[in-house]
Amino acid sequence: MPGRLTGKAGKLLSSAGGAVAVQFVTAGGSLVVQSLAARTLGASGYGAYALFFAVLVMITSVQTSFVGDTLTVYDRFDPKVRGALLWSVAGTVAAGAAVGAVVSVAMGLAGAAGTALFALLVALWLLNETGRRIFTARMEFWRLTLNDASYLVVTLATLGTAVGAGVDGSVELLLGAMCVGCVASVGLARLRLPAEEYAGAPLRGTALREILGFAWWRSVQAGVRPGALLLARIMIAAFASTAALAGVEAARLLLAPAMTFVNGAGWFLLGDFAKAEREGTPMPVRSALRACGLMAGIALVLSLGGIVLVDWLGPVVTGGSFDVDRTALAGWGLYAVCFACTLPLASLATARKKSRMVFAVRGVESAVGLLVLLVLLAAAPRHAALAPYCLGGGGLVSAALLWFLLRRGDPRPAGAPEASGTTEKAPVYGVSG
């Protein structure tokens, strides 16, 4: 028995390490591409690119929660669930590309060619993200790192080849190179995942209606944070300038390792919590609290590292074309720590299929933060650097509220009497038990 427990613990530790490692590969690739944008496009050009990227992250967060978290929590091999997933992938990819094009035109970020490239990038990115979430559902995080690395290598190779051929640096060039990188990663995932993951299913009589209650609220919930970031960026660009936005975004890039770690740990925790729920051994809220403390401590150390090294790392990121906003830099550190305090509890709530509750808590937090930021920016554009403080400060309140709500649904100790009328059992379609 001890050997079996040790083996299981080792496997969980390896999965957790892989989940964090893959996030660092993904974020590292994003950091390299965004740093190239900052160095070659200047403050205004990078500000426009940052808005494009924020829209892409927002769309991806909604889609991957709608599709990817359903893959993780539900039995994706149940024919009815699988049929619903096929409809979901097709619908969200088409809708995402359309939304990307509309936002590009509405915000005036690029011409016709840039808008078309961005719409194509959104579609390819969502297909790639679907493959990534299949790896995640299989808890094969280390294998996923190869796919993410292929995206980075091909994207950088495409950029290098184009620049070597005399093509001028532009937003359109960056979008096109990212499209090529996505094609490579999608193709590699198709070759490396087993055939059963790509098997078809009947498209009639699916469980689409049954999973919509979970997937809709989960995607809306997951879109709250990136949506708030997008709105904050739009406010900064409107009240101040894209150059001011560039300084705030550069500060966020310097603290990307902290937020990357938190995201990676969150991926693992959701899979682990969901697996425990399916196996009938649900995790208590104290497990999420321990994860909160550990993740917040690591996020704090990583954030302090970025703050201390700003004089050295800042010019590396910006190429000296503009300055990192130091007020925003400390704010992003606060944001990362508060995010780490909230995410494990939100993951546990999602595994318990309480996405609506998480949406309500996070929605109020983000709405209050955006309202405060709006008032500050209307008073003076120089308050743009306070955006991360406004968006992150409420995280501790949200964490406390989630803890209070979740502890009421904690699993009872073995042999404990069950209180009458307090157990709520919602029907869940297709969840493997």
PyMOL commands that set and color helices and strands:
alter all, ss='L'
color gray80, all
select helices_A, chain A and resi 2-73+79-107+112-137+141-164+171-192+195-198+208-239+242-254+256-278+285-308+310-318+326-351+355-379+381-392+395-407
alter helices_A, ss='H'
color red, helices_A
deselect
rebuild
show_as cartoon
